[in-house]
């Protein structure tokens, strides 16, 4: 019998600022008359989501509870889906149009359309079956539900499933497409700014965030300027990427700058190996260069003129 290790995830309660709490009537009106949550069974009660550890080829059975507290029947359409990191950094589940290839494809629901009478609840069993080719490490997906009830607007709700497949965990990150762009100033002795853009990719097999740093250095390391403390990236699933833009000010035009970006996975056990990438940009001080050329031209003309005056008249 396959050994299943279920790990309960902790729920994060919402915060309400004093004096800004909405009235109870508003809360009651906003709260839907239904609820979808993990069923209470051998894996525990009052679970906010599903979390398992399984070997390759392992499987288990669990259940989803749909509660209808309304006065009209409830129709719920269910499907499995893979997870992804949205543009705002939150982890979401894909729509029904996206073909699942990971956890969403391993979920087998006993029913995909469920009708719940008013004042009743229905337990929907499902099976999670891993293929023998499942990659070791973290996987994230879940069950998406489209809820339809008379007199209310259709609403989507999701229940996430976090799965860890047995094997060695290898948190790793890569920095890709690093670009360094310098913006100077007309003042020949002034300082400009550097725009650093790059992409962080999760090349490991665990869900991690990236702790990152960016800096530029002058020729032979004569100076170093940093971007300050950059915020950690959101949680990235294995194979996912996140685009980053940073600005560094107070950079002199030192002919050639080297930009360096380093990232380290925010994961346990710590510390994790740091990954770095470099790029170069020319920072020619054109105003100063033109000024020097002009001064050299004037000096050359002055020398030639002086020599010409010293030559004999017949030579001139």
N, C-alpha and C positions, 0 to 999 in steps of 0.2 A: 504493500500500500504506500502510495506516494506520501512522503512526509511534508506537511504544509506548515510553514511558520507565518503566522499572521501578525503584522505589526500595526498597531492602532496609531493613527495620526491625530495630533492634538488640534482641536478647533481653536481658532483665533477669534475671540469675542470682539464685536464692534464697540467703538468708543463714541459716547455722546457728550459734547461739551456742556458744562453747566449753563443753564439759561437759554440753550438753543435746542432743547429737546422738543420734538413735535408733539402736539396733543395726542392723547390716546385714540381719539376718533380717527385722526389722520393715519396713525400706525395701523389701526384695524382695517381701514379702507385700503391701504397699500398692500397689506398681507393677503396673499391669495388664499382661497378656502381649500387648498389642497397642499400636500407635502409629499416629496419623493426622497427617500433615504435608504441606507443599507438596512436590510432586515436583521432583526435580533435572532441570533442562532449560535452555533458553537464558536463562531469567530468573535462574539461579543455583542453587547447592546450599546445603543447610543453612539455608534461610530459615525463620524462626520464624512468619512469616505472609505474606500477600500484600499487595503495595502497587503501585499503578499510577497513571499519569497518561495520560488519554485525552481527545480532543476529543469534542464532541457527535456522536453517531452512530457513534463509533469502536467497535471490537471487537477481541478477542484470544482466543487459546486457551491454556490452562494445564492443569495436572493436580494431582490430590490423590492422595497415596500412602498406602495402607492396608497396614500390616505386621502379620501374625499370627505371634507367637512362641509361641503356646500349642500345646497338643496336640489341641485340638478345633477344628472349623470355626468361622469367625467370620461373623456376618451383620450387615451395617451398612446402616441406612436413612439416606439423605441428603436434605437439602432446603436451599434458599437462604433466608436470613432477613435482615431489617433489624436494625440495632443500636439500642440505647437506653441511657440512663444509669439504672442501678438506684438504689434508695433508699439504698444504702450508698456510692454514688459510683462504683462500678465500671461499666464498659461491658460489656453483655451482648448476646446475640442472642436475638431473640424466638422463641417456640415455634412449632410447626408449625400451631397453630390461628390464629395471627395472619397475615393476608394481607399479604405483602410488597408495598411500593409503591416501593421505592428499589433499593438494590444487590441485595437478595434477589430482586427481580423481574427483574433483569437477568442473573442467573446461570442458565445452561442446562446442566444436568448430563447427560452421555451416559448415565449409569445412576443411578437413585435407590435401588436395592437391590442390594447387592454381597455376594457370598459369597466368603470368602477361606479356602482350605484351610490346615491347620496347617503352619507353617514356610514359608509363602509370603507374597508381597506382590502387591498389585494396584494398578495406576495407573488412576485414574478421571479421564478428561479432562472438561473443562468449557469452556464458552464464555461470555465476558462481553461482552454486546452492549448498548451505550448507545443510548437513543432520541435522536432529534434534539432533543427537548424537555428533555433533561437539564440541570438548573440548574448553572451554573458554581460551582466551589468544592469543599469537602470532602464526601465521602459515605462512610458506614461500614456494612458489613454482613458477611456471611460465610456459611459452610456449617456447618450443624448436623448431627451424626451421632449416631444412636442405635445403640449397639453391643450386640449380643446374642451371648453365648457360653455354651455348656453348662457348668453348674457355677458360674457367676458371676452377679452381679446386673447387670441392664441398666444401662448408663451413658451419659450424654449428654456429648458433647465438642464443642467449637466451634473453628473456624479462621476468623480474622477477615480481611476484605478491606477495605483502605483505598484509596479511589479519589479522585483529584482531577481534576475536569472542567475543561478549559481555559477560561480567562476571568479577569476581574478578581477578586481576592480582597478581600473586604470584611468584616473582623472588626468586629462591632458588638454591643452589649449594651443592654438596656433594663431599667429598674427599674419593676415594676408592683405594684399593690395595697399601697402603703406605708402602714403604720399605726403610730401612736405612742400609747402608753398610759402614763399617769403613776400611780404608786403612792406616796401621801404618807405622812406620819407624824403621830400626834396632837400631837407637839411643835410648837407654832406657829412655832418658830424652827429646826426640824430640816430635814433633807434627805431626799428620797425617791429613787426609782429610776424609770427609763424603760425600758419594753419596746418594742423596735423590731422589727417583722416586715415582710417584703417578699418579692417574688419576682424573681429575676434571669432574664431570658429572652435567649437567643441569637438576635438578630434579623439576624445577618450570615450569611455563607455559608462560614465556616470553623469548624473545631472549636477552641474556646477555653475557657479557664477564666476566671473573673472575680476580679480583685483588688478588694477592697471595703473601704469605710470608712463608719462611721456616727457621727453626732454630733447633739447638740441645742444650741440657743442660746436665750438669754433675749431679752426685748424690747429692741429697738435694739442687739442684740449685746452686752449688758452682761456676759455670761459665755458660755463654751462648754465643754461636757463631751463627751468622746468615749468610744466603746465599746472603746478599745484596739485592738490589732492583730487583725483578723479573719482567719481562715484563708481561703485561696483556695477558690473553689468547685471541684467536680470538672470534668473536661472535659465540656463540653456540646456536643452536636451541633446543627447549625443547626435552629432552631425549638423546641429543648427549653428547659425552665425548671427552676429550682432554688429551693426555699423556704429562707429564711434567718431566723433569730431572733437578736437581739443584745440585751444588757442594758447600761444605762448607770447607774451609781450616783453618789451625791453631788450630786443635782440639787435645788436649792431650788425651792419653789413660787412661781414668778415670774409668776403670773397667766396667761401665754401662752408656750408653748414651740414652737419650730420644729425639727422633726427633718429632717435631711438625710442622704441615702445617696448615695454616689458609687461607680461601678464602672468599671473599665477592663479591656479584654481583655488577657489574658496571651498574647500571640502575637507572631510575628515578621512583618515588621520592627517594632521598637519605636521610639518610644512610640506608643501607640494613643490615640484620643480618649477622654476621660472623659465618662461620662454620669451625671447627677445628678437626684435627685427630692427633693421636700420635702413635708412634711405638718405640720399644726399640732394642738396639744392645749391645752386650758385647764387650768391648775394653780392653782385657787383655794384659798388656805390657809384652809379653813373654820374651823378652831380659832382662828386669829388673827383672822379676820373676826368671829366670834361674841364673842371677847374685846373687840374694839374696839367692837362694838355695845353690849355690856354696859357698858363704861366710859362710852360716850357717853350711855347711858340714865341711869346714876347721876349723871353730871355735869349732865344736863338737869334731873333731879329736884331736885338740890341748888340749882341756880340759881333754879328756880321757887319752891322753899320759902323761899329767902332773900328773894326779892322779895316774897313773900306776908307775911313777918314785918315788912317795912319799911312796908307799906301801913297807913293809919289803920284803927282798929278798925271805924268805921262802914263803911269801904270793904270791909273784909274780910267 
